[in-house]
């Protein structure tokens, strides 16, 4: 930590082209420290990490090729939203700061909304993207929803809360990152092959001030450790759709300027295997012993950028110490400090680049073992299983029974079309073997947004959700003997 603080201090001196830089009170991300720790433990780790980074561009290229050819739609049409479970691990004072259970619910809902906007090119602050960068605005295409069913089949609100004594929240060392995921003073991970686990807690001691840290699959994270840990009060967003909702815990409940949910946007990038654009090398350039993130559309960058940089060139160019290598301009449009993967304030980051997005898409939206993924494409498909469990996203009101397997006969007799849709959802039922009670549409937050009433033995129904936000919805059919759920994409 001491070393890291020195490096951060050095970065301020290096970036003379960046103005309005603020001395950080927080450490945006623990990945650099984490990698240093792993390298100290494992002499082969540095080489593994370098090889993994070197495979990412091929993964991105492969995804783009699949997308262009239309092959992706043919091979992964069942992709659904990623179920998130928030493990809230706080002391009683922190619980109150979050606004209690009601505040936590609001934060979880707003955090899901932020992720879905940021990962689907729907973030309203994309208007800030400078003209030079607009063509690189990347769409990840991964959706997220609260986990509504736990690993035992019981109903879940998408979060769980454990109140612990403040002095034992974390012990300040890297062992504390594992501690929050354990049985003693922690909350155990849910099945990492089905759920995206996010722990929200405080960081003490040497980790004090840290906003987030991730253990992705590529780091060899075990089945009980894979996921993200964020500072508890960075969870959620103080503003949605331009409006400012009631504060949870008041303004003191938020670590400004990290109040727009971008801590989890950033860490989720690591979870899906993308890295800091400057390569975590302490300020060096790639051609002078430094490192890089392995992607072609993030220009070489010396070091991280904190604060809210002011663009000094029309169109949005900010350069740094890696500006000029042997008289070749390697930063013609500046550095990618506007990316979610840099260290700026939450309101100064508003895009993934095309290649950052494509790497993540390749991990979560492409089936593993697809043709072409066995050579030179790294770990394409490594998170695909997280997008294959739509039933975990459907709210239920009673334990176990609400997610009972659907009757095959009913399932095969239902048609829901068109899908994707621009608003109209038509339903036809070719069998009257079962009595249909209700048809309801839910969004990813588990909120019912539409329903068909007065159902009386008809075999055709029509709903319209064109007024809703674009994204994934679930159409749930309740029959006498069970439910059937279909996913619909509103475009
Ligand atoms: Zn990071």
Boltz pocket constraint, residues with backbone or C-beta under 6 A from the ligand:
constraints:
  - pocket:
      binder: B
      contacts: [[A, 28], [A, 29], [A, 30], [A, 31], [A, 266], [A, 267], [A, 270], [A, 276], [A, 341]]
      max_distance: 6.0
